[in-house]
């Protein structure tokens, strides 16, 4: 079992310093502490372990340090900001690990942008030395990029000329979609291994400010204070995020509110999420007193951990079967309380966290079937998970009901900005709006009539039909299914976020398996060797 828990007191690779309403997050990668043995993390290059700490730091700033208005992302090394993802790690990793590593890193970068948009946390990247590949992609996720103006410091995305792959965490998309850099200049930049320095980087829009080395720290701090002064006053004190641990018994993981049971032989995982039990907070002040133990935060942190366990520790699982349990009314009462006090800083952070977990669920590279039986709690945010699945199987039973809550109208958006109702009813936007406005509770037959169910099964057929559906799905090619699902799940117009993940699933996934990159004579394999890469020159 991979332990995704991290804490600033035990970071190996980052230094987090809080100075009033400004935080300094400095990259100081320990070369001797890779995520797995076999490579050295030189020049602030990173691997999954480094990014786990970064994800933890961003999460803690949001929940534990809500008074912070600006985070300055920098380096503790004098001669390197960040060399990007560690090349030896990528060369030695399995294909699924590489893709899942890139996906996790993408989600971490997006959490930084989400914090800026929804939590009043501006990110300023202070590049004091060479910044390459994934290091520059981290900078691109920040609100502003400041570069020291000397003869050595540069920003670059050298993946195409040096490694025969693409920047794996949204660099290309953020250049043209977020920073709106001209495509010809972006083309030049992405084929220059050495990148751009000082004045040219500023003139072309790849950084926001350049400063002489002698003034760099002073100017960065001054700008951080200026940005902090523009943000409204925030909460003076946060809550503590305790570690998330599951009890593991073979392939069964048990948290307080979530269970994950992996059947490796059948390549199927059953994910069961339970609604709230017992009294729950009714406003922001009560949530502050409850801390991280409240269901709305505890359950969704557990679910997040379960999804990561599936990604990294169970590559062979092809299908996730979602089951929900609990009291629908109790769950909806929690959501109504959060919605009513959503302007409170902690209620806001809990809702934003739930949204991020829902999006991680959307982006699972596994088939997902929802099984709505007589014991299901298909309500509110758990209904959102149900609608995120590729198919919904519902039992034709009087006990089955689908209940909408106040969060379905837009507080839990998908990566491309649509609600799951809007995404489901692209041809009927008025129907999606009606369901979101009326928040109905629908019996199984009504839910089927309203388009929420793929197959409505009678009790006689339930066991056989669901078993056959599961067996059929896992018999199909996982490569074809991943491509099919990624194409079907996100309908309508794209945005920057959805482009990043869609292109990861398609182009980067494909390029990572090509001999020009990872073959015996590929660029990634021969990186650092005396022999040059040999390419198959056909373009397909």
VEXSE-284046 format. One record per residue (C-alpha): x, y, z. Coordinates in Angstrom, 1 decimal, decimal comma. Layout:
BEGIN
X | Y | Z
...
This chain:
BEGIN
0,0 | 0,0 | 0,0
1,4 | 3,4 | -1,0
1,3 | 5,9 | 1,8
0,2 | 9,3 | 0,4
0,3 | 11,0 | 3,8
2,9 | 13,7 | 4,2
3,6 | 16,5 | 6,8
5,8 | 19,5 | 6,7
7,8 | 18,3 | 9,7
9,0 | 15,3 | 7,7
9,4 | 16,8 | 4,2
12,5 | 15,6 | 2,4
12,2 | 17,9 | -0,6
10,3 | 21,1 | 0,3
10,7 | 23,8 | 2,9
7,4 | 25,6 | 4,0
7,8 | 28,8 | 5,9
4,9 | 30,9 | 7,0
5,5 | 34,7 | 7,5
2,1 | 36,2 | 8,3
0,0 | 36,4 | 5,2
2,9 | 35,2 | 2,9
4,2 | 31,7 | 2,7
7,5 | 30,6 | 1,2
7,6 | 27,2 | -0,4
11,1 | 26,4 | -1,4
12,2 | 23,3 | -3,4
15,2 | 21,6 | -1,8
15,1 | 18,1 | -3,2
17,2 | 15,6 | -1,3
19,0 | 13,5 | -3,9
19,2 | 10,5 | -1,6
15,5 | 10,2 | -1,0
13,8 | 9,1 | -4,2
10,4 | 7,6 | -4,2
11,9 | 4,3 | -5,3
15,6 | 3,2 | -5,2
17,6 | 3,3 | -8,4
18,1 | 6,9 | -9,3
19,4 | 10,2 | -7,8
17,3 | 13,3 | -7,7
19,9 | 15,8 | -8,9
19,3 | 19,5 | -9,6
15,9 | 19,6 | -7,9
14,6 | 17,1 | -10,3
11,4 | 15,5 | -9,0
9,5 | 12,2 | -8,8
6,2 | 11,1 | -7,2
7,5 | 11,6 | -3,7
8,5 | 15,2 | -4,4
5,1 | 15,9 | -5,8
3,3 | 14,2 | -2,9
4,9 | 16,7 | -0,6
3,9 | 19,6 | -2,9
0,3 | 18,4 | -3,0
0,3 | 18,2 | 0,8
1,8 | 21,7 | 1,1
-0,9 | 23,2 | -1,1
-3,6 | 21,4 | 0,7
-2,3 | 22,5 | 4,2
-2,1 | 26,1 | 3,1
-5,8 | 26,0 | 2,2
-7,0 | 24,2 | 5,4
-4,4 | 24,9 | 8,1
-3,1 | 28,3 | 7,1
-6,1 | 30,2 | 5,7
-4,6 | 33,5 | 6,6
-2,0 | 33,1 | 3,9
-2,7 | 35,3 | 0,8
0,4 | 34,7 | -1,3
2,7 | 31,7 | -1,6
6,1 | 32,3 | -3,1
7,3 | 29,1 | -4,9
11,1 | 29,1 | -5,1
14,2 | 27,1 | -4,8
16,7 | 26,7 | -1,9
19,4 | 25,8 | -4,3
21,6 | 28,6 | -5,7
22,3 | 27,0 | -9,1
19,1 | 25,3 | -9,9
15,4 | 26,1 | -9,6
14,1 | 22,8 | -10,9
15,4 | 20,4 | -13,7
11,9 | 18,9 | -14,1
10,9 | 15,2 | -13,8
13,8 | 12,9 | -13,1
14,9 | 11,3 | -16,4
16,3 | 8,1 | -14,9
13,1 | 7,6 | -13,0
11,0 | 8,0 | -16,2
13,3 | 5,7 | -18,1
13,0 | 3,0 | -15,5
9,3 | 3,3 | -14,8
6,5 | 1,2 | -16,3
4,3 | 2,9 | -18,8
1,3 | 3,0 | -16,5
3,3 | 4,5 | -13,7
4,7 | 7,2 | -16,0
1,2 | 8,2 | -17,1
-0,3 | 8,1 | -13,6
2,7 | 10,1 | -12,3
2,0 | 12,7 | -14,9
-1,7 | 12,7 | -14,1
-1,0 | 13,2 | -10,3
1,4 | 16,0 | -11,1
-1,2 | 17,6 | -13,3
-3,8 | 17,5 | -10,5
-1,3 | 19,0 | -8,1
-0,6 | 21,9 | -10,5
-4,4 | 22,4 | -11,0
-4,9 | 22,5 | -7,2
-2,6 | 25,4 | -7,1
-4,6 | 27,2 | -9,8
-7,8 | 26,2 | -8,0
-6,5 | 27,8 | -4,8
-5,9 | 31,0 | -6,6
-9,4 | 31,1 | -8,1
-11,4 | 29,9 | -5,1
-9,3 | 30,4 | -2,0
-7,7 | 33,8 | -2,4
-4,2 | 32,3 | -2,5
-2,0 | 33,9 | -5,2
1,0 | 31,9 | -6,3
4,2 | 33,8 | -7,3
7,0 | 31,7 | -8,8
10,5 | 33,0 | -8,1
13,0 | 31,4 | -10,6
16,5 | 32,1 | -9,3
18,4 | 29,7 | -11,7
17,9 | 27,3 | -14,5
14,2 | 26,1 | -14,8
13,5 | 23,3 | -17,2
10,6 | 20,9 | -18,2
8,4 | 20,1 | -15,3
10,0 | 22,9 | -13,3
8,7 | 25,5 | -15,8
5,4 | 23,7 | -15,9
5,1 | 24,3 | -12,1
5,9 | 28,0 | -12,8
3,2 | 28,1 | -15,4
0,7 | 26,9 | -12,8
1,5 | 30,0 | -10,7
-0,2 | 33,4 | -11,2
3,1 | 35,3 | -11,8
6,6 | 34,2 | -12,9
9,6 | 36,2 | -11,9
13,0 | 35,3 | -13,4
16,5 | 36,4 | -12,3
18,2 | 38,2 | -15,2
21,7 | 36,8 | -15,5
23,7 | 34,9 | -18,0
22,7 | 31,4 | -16,7
19,1 | 31,5 | -15,7
16,5 | 30,4 | -18,3
13,1 | 28,8 | -18,7
12,8 | 25,9 | -21,1
10,6 | 23,0 | -22,2
13,3 | 20,7 | -23,7
11,3 | 17,5 | -23,9
10,8 | 17,5 | -27,7
14,5 | 18,1 | -28,7
16,1 | 16,2 | -25,8
13,8 | 13,3 | -24,9
11,5 | 12,7 | -27,8
8,4 | 13,1 | -25,6
6,1 | 16,0 | -24,6
6,0 | 18,1 | -21,5
3,8 | 15,9 | -19,4
2,0 | 18,3 | -17,1
0,2 | 20,8 | -19,2
3,1 | 23,0 | -20,3
2,2 | 23,3 | -24,0
-1,4 | 24,0 | -23,3
-0,7 | 26,6 | -20,7
1,6 | 28,5 | -23,0
-1,1 | 29,1 | -25,6
-4,3 | 28,9 | -23,5
-3,3 | 30,4 | -20,2
-0,5 | 32,8 | -21,1
-1,8 | 33,3 | -24,7
1,7 | 33,2 | -26,2
1,8 | 33,4 | -30,0
2,0 | 29,9 | -31,5
5,1 | 30,7 | -33,6
7,0 | 31,9 | -30,6
5,8 | 28,9 | -28,6
7,0 | 26,7 | -31,4
10,5 | 28,2 | -31,3
10,6 | 27,9 | -27,5
9,6 | 24,3 | -27,4
12,3 | 23,2 | -29,9
15,1 | 25,2 | -28,1
16,7 | 22,9 | -25,5
18,4 | 25,9 | -24,0
15,2 | 27,9 | -23,6
14,9 | 31,6 | -23,2
16,7 | 34,0 | -20,8
15,9 | 37,4 | -19,3
14,7 | 40,1 | -21,8
13,6 | 37,7 | -24,5
11,6 | 35,5 | -22,1
9,9 | 38,7 | -20,8
9,3 | 40,2 | -24,3
7,8 | 37,0 | -25,6
5,5 | 36,5 | -22,5
7,2 | 33,5 | -20,9
7,7 | 35,3 | -17,6
6,1 | 38,4 | -16,0
9,1 | 40,1 | -14,6
12,9 | 40,0 | -14,6
15,2 | 41,3 | -12,0
19,0 | 41,6 | -11,6
20,5 | 39,0 | -9,3
21,4 | 41,6 | -6,7
17,8 | 42,8 | -6,4
15,9 | 39,5 | -7,0
14,9 | 38,5 | -3,5
14,0 | 42,1 | -2,6
11,8 | 42,6 | -5,6
10,1 | 39,2 | -5,2
9,3 | 39,9 | -1,6
8,0 | 43,4 | -2,4
5,8 | 42,0 | -5,1
4,4 | 39,3 | -2,8
3,5 | 42,0 | -0,2
1,8 | 44,1 | -3,0
-0,2 | 41,1 | -4,1
-1,2 | 40,2 | -0,5
-2,4 | 43,7 | 0,1
-4,9 | 43,3 | -2,8
-6,4 | 40,2 | -1,3
-9,2 | 40,6 | 1,3
-8,6 | 39,6 | 5,0
-8,9 | 35,9 | 5,5
-9,5 | 33,6 | 8,5
-6,8 | 33,9 | 11,2
-6,7 | 30,2 | 12,1
-7,2 | 27,0 | 10,3
-7,8 | 23,3 | 11,2
-5,4 | 20,4 | 11,5
-5,4 | 17,7 | 8,8
-4,8 | 14,4 | 10,4
-3,3 | 11,5 | 8,4
-5,6 | 9,2 | 6,4
-5,0 | 5,5 | 7,0
-6,9 | 2,4 | 5,8
-6,9 | -1,0 | 7,5
-5,7 | -3,4 | 4,9
-6,6 | -7,1 | 4,7
-5,4 | -8,6 | 1,5
-7,2 | -6,7 | -1,3
-9,6 | -5,1 | 1,1
-9,1 | -1,5 | 2,3
-11,3 | -0,1 | 5,0
-11,5 | 3,5 | 6,1
-14,2 | 5,1 | 8,3
-16,6 | 5,9 | 5,5
-15,0 | 4,2 | 2,4
-14,3 | 0,6 | 1,5
-12,3 | -0,6 | -1,5
-12,3 | -4,3 | -2,3
-10,0 | -5,5 | -5,1
-10,6 | -8,8 | -6,8
-7,3 | -9,1 | -8,7
-8,3 | -12,3 | -10,4
-11,4 | -10,8 | -12,0
-9,7 | -7,4 | -12,4
-12,6 | -5,7 | -10,7
-12,6 | -3,3 | -7,7
-15,7 | -2,5 | -5,7
-15,7 | 1,0 | -4,2
-18,3 | 1,6 | -1,5
-18,9 | 5,1 | -0,1
-21,0 | 5,7 | 3,0
-23,0 | 8,8 | 3,8
-22,9 | 10,6 | 7,1
-23,8 | 9,0 | 10,4
-24,7 | 10,8 | 13,6
-24,8 | 14,6 | 14,2
-23,0 | 16,7 | 11,7
-21,9 | 20,4 | 11,8
-24,6 | 22,9 | 10,7
-22,5 | 25,9 | 9,9
-18,9 | 27,1 | 9,5
-18,2 | 27,7 | 13,1
-19,3 | 24,1 | 14,0
-17,1 | 22,8 | 11,1
-14,2 | 24,6 | 12,6
-14,8 | 22,9 | 16,0
-15,2 | 19,5 | 14,3
-12,0 | 19,9 | 12,3
-11,1 | 17,2 | 9,8
-13,4 | 14,6 | 11,5
-16,6 | 15,9 | 9,9
-18,0 | 13,6 | 7,3
-17,9 | 16,2 | 4,5
-14,2 | 16,4 | 4,8
-13,2 | 13,0 | 6,3
-15,1 | 10,9 | 3,8
-13,9 | 12,8 | 0,8
-10,2 | 12,7 | 1,9
-10,7 | 8,9 | 2,3
-12,2 | 8,6 | -1,1
-9,3 | 10,6 | -2,6
-6,9 | 8,1 | -0,9
-8,8 | 5,2 | -2,3
-8,7 | 6,5 | -5,8
-4,9 | 7,0 | -5,6
-4,4 | 3,5 | -4,2
-6,3 | 2,2 | -7,2
-4,2 | 4,2 | -9,6
-0,8 | 3,3 | -8,4
-1,1 | 0,0 | -6,6
-3,6 | -1,9 | -8,8
-2,7 | -1,3 | -12,4
-4,5 | -4,5 | -13,6
-7,9 | -3,4 | -12,3
-10,1 | -2,7 | -15,4
-13,5 | -1,9 | -13,8
-14,5 | 0,0 | -10,7
-18,0 | -0,8 | -9,4
-19,4 | 2,1 | -7,4
-21,8 | 1,4 | -4,5
-23,2 | 3,9 | -2,1
-24,8 | 3,4 | 1,3
-26,4 | 5,6 | 3,9
-29,3 | 7,9 | 4,7
-30,2 | 10,1 | 1,8
-31,9 | 12,7 | 4,0
-28,9 | 12,9 | 6,3
-26,6 | 13,4 | 3,4
-28,7 | 16,2 | 1,8
-28,9 | 17,9 | 5,2
-25,1 | 18,1 | 5,3
-25,0 | 19,6 | 1,8
-27,7 | 22,1 | 2,5
-25,8 | 23,3 | 5,6
-22,5 | 23,6 | 3,6
-24,3 | 25,4 | 0,8
-26,1 | 27,9 | 3,1
-22,8 | 28,9 | 4,7
-20,6 | 28,5 | 1,6
-19,1 | 32,0 | 2,1
-17,5 | 30,7 | 5,3
-13,8 | 30,0 | 4,6
-13,9 | 26,3 | 5,8
-17,2 | 25,5 | 4,2
-15,8 | 26,8 | 1,0
-12,6 | 24,8 | 1,3
-14,6 | 21,6 | 2,0
-16,8 | 22,2 | -1,0
-13,8 | 22,9 | -3,2
-12,1 | 19,7 | -2,0
-15,2 | 17,6 | -2,7
-15,1 | 19,1 | -6,2
-11,5 | 18,1 | -6,7
-12,1 | 14,6 | -5,6
-15,1 | 14,3 | -7,9
-12,8 | 15,4 | -10,8
-10,2 | 12,9 | -9,8
-12,9 | 10,3 | -10,0
-14,0 | 11,6 | -13,5
-10,4 | 11,2 | -14,7
-9,8 | 7,6 | -13,5
-8,4 | 5,6 | -16,4
-10,7 | 2,7 | -15,5
-14,2 | 1,8 | -16,6
-16,7 | 2,8 | -13,9
-20,2 | 1,2 | -13,4
-22,6 | 2,5 | -10,7
-24,8 | -0,2 | -9,1
-27,9 | 1,4 | -7,6
-29,6 | -1,2 | -5,5
-32,2 | -1,1 | -2,7
-29,6 | -0,1 | -0,1
-28,0 | 2,7 | -2,2
-27,6 | 6,3 | -1,1
-27,8 | 7,9 | -4,5
-28,2 | 11,5 | -3,3
-26,3 | 14,8 | -3,6
-22,6 | 14,4 | -4,1
-22,9 | 10,6 | -4,1
-25,3 | 11,0 | -7,0
-22,6 | 13,1 | -8,7
-20,3 | 10,1 | -8,5
-23,0 | 7,9 | -9,9
-23,5 | 10,3 | -12,8
-19,7 | 10,3 | -13,4
-19,8 | 6,6 | -14,1
-19,8 | 5,2 | -17,6
-23,0 | 3,3 | -17,0
-25,7 | 3,3 | -14,3
-27,5 | 0,1 | -13,4
-30,5 | 0,6 | -11,2
-32,8 | -1,9 | -9,5
-36,5 | -1,6 | -10,2
-37,5 | -1,4 | -6,6
-39,6 | 0,9 | -4,5
-36,7 | 1,5 | -2,1
-34,5 | 2,9 | -4,9
-34,4 | 6,7 | -5,2
-32,3 | 9,4 | -6,9
-32,1 | 12,6 | -4,9
-30,6 | 15,8 | -6,1
-28,9 | 18,2 | -3,7
-27,9 | 21,9 | -3,9
-24,3 | 21,1 | -5,1
-25,4 | 19,6 | -8,4
-26,1 | 23,1 | -9,9
-22,5 | 24,0 | -10,3
-20,4 | 23,7 | -7,1
-18,9 | 20,4 | -8,2
-17,9 | 21,1 | -11,8
-16,1 | 18,7 | -14,1
-12,7 | 19,5 | -15,5
-14,2 | 21,3 | -18,6
-16,4 | 23,4 | -16,4
-19,8 | 21,7 | -17,0
-21,9 | 20,1 | -14,3
-22,4 | 16,4 | -14,7
-26,1 | 17,1 | -15,5
-25,1 | 19,5 | -18,3
-22,5 | 17,0 | -19,6
-25,1 | 14,2 | -19,5
-27,8 | 16,2 | -21,4
-25,8 | 18,2 | -24,0
-28,7 | 17,8 | -26,4
-31,2 | 18,9 | -23,7
-29,7 | 21,8 | -21,7
-33,2 | 22,9 | -20,6
-33,7 | 19,4 | -19,0
-30,4 | 19,7 | -17,1
-31,3 | 23,2 | -15,9
-34,8 | 22,0 | -14,7
-33,4 | 19,1 | -12,7
-30,8 | 21,3 | -11,1
-33,4 | 24,0 | -10,2
-36,1 | 21,7 | -8,9
-33,7 | 19,2 | -7,0
-36,2 | 16,4 | -7,3
-36,2 | 13,0 | -5,6
-37,0 | 10,4 | -8,2
-38,1 | 6,8 | -7,9
-36,2 | 4,3 | -10,0
-38,7 | 4,3 | -12,8
-38,8 | 8,1 | -12,8
-35,0 | 8,3 | -12,8
-35,0 | 6,0 | -15,8
-37,6 | 8,2 | -17,6
-35,6 | 11,3 | -16,8
-32,5 | 9,8 | -18,4
-30,4 | 9,1 | -15,3
-30,3 | 5,3 | -15,7
-28,6 | 3,2 | -18,4
-30,3 | 0,0 | -17,5
-33,3 | -0,5 | -15,2
-33,3 | -4,1 | -14,1
-36,0 | -6,1 | -12,3
-35,0 | -8,1 | -9,2
-35,1 | -11,4 | -11,1
-32,5 | -10,3 | -13,7
-30,4 | -8,1 | -11,4
-27,6 | -10,6 | -10,4
-27,2 | -12,2 | -13,8
-27,3 | -9,0 | -15,9
-24,9 | -7,1 | -13,7
-22,5 | -10,1 | -13,5
-22,5 | -10,4 | -17,3
-22,1 | -6,7 | -17,8
-19,0 | -6,7 | -15,5
-17,5 | -9,8 | -17,2
-18,0 | -8,4 | -20,6
-16,4 | -5,1 | -19,8
-13,2 | -6,5 | -18,3
-12,8 | -8,8 | -21,4
-12,2 | -5,8 | -23,7
-8,9 | -4,1 | -24,5
-7,9 | -1,7 | -21,7
-6,1 | 0,5 | -24,2
-9,1 | 0,9 | -26,4
-11,4 | 1,4 | -23,4
-9,2 | 4,2 | -22,0
-9,3 | 6,0 | -25,3
-13,0 | 5,5 | -25,7
-13,9 | 6,6 | -22,2
-11,6 | 9,7 | -22,3
-13,4 | 10,7 | -25,5
-16,9 | 10,1 | -24,3
-16,8 | 11,4 | -20,7
-16,2 | 15,0 | -21,5
-18,7 | 16,3 | -24,0
-19,1 | 19,9 | -25,3
-16,5 | 22,6 | -25,4
-13,0 | 22,2 | -24,0
-11,1 | 24,5 | -21,7
-7,5 | 24,6 | -20,6
-7,9 | 22,0 | -17,9
-9,7 | 19,4 | -20,0
-7,2 | 19,9 | -22,9
-4,4 | 19,1 | -20,5
-5,9 | 15,8 | -19,4
-7,3 | 14,9 | -22,9
-3,9 | 15,4 | -24,5
-2,2 | 13,4 | -21,8
-4,5 | 10,5 | -22,4
-4,0 | 10,6 | -26,1
-0,8 | 12,2 | -27,3
1,5 | 11,7 | -24,3
0,1 | 8,2 | -23,6
0,9 | 7,3 | -27,2
4,3 | 9,0 | -27,4
5,5 | 7,2 | -24,2
5,1 | 3,9 | -25,9
6,8 | 4,8 | -29,2
10,3 | 3,5 | -30,0
11,5 | 7,0 | -30,7
11,1 | 7,8 | -27,0
11,3 | 4,6 | -25,0
12,7 | 2,0 | -27,5
16,2 | 0,6 | -27,1
17,6 | 3,4 | -29,2
15,0 | 6,1 | -28,2
15,8 | 9,5 | -26,9
14,5 | 8,9 | -23,3
16,5 | 5,6 | -23,1
19,7 | 7,1 | -24,5
19,6 | 10,3 | -22,5
23,0 | 10,9 | -21,0
24,6 | 8,1 | -23,0
27,3 | 8,8 | -25,6
25,2 | 7,4 | -28,4
22,5 | 9,6 | -30,0
19,0 | 8,5 | -30,3
17,9 | 6,8 | -33,5
14,4 | 7,7 | -34,8
11,9 | 6,0 | -37,0
11,4 | 9,0 | -39,3
7,8 | 8,1 | -40,4
5,2 | 10,5 | -39,3
1,8 | 8,9 | -38,5
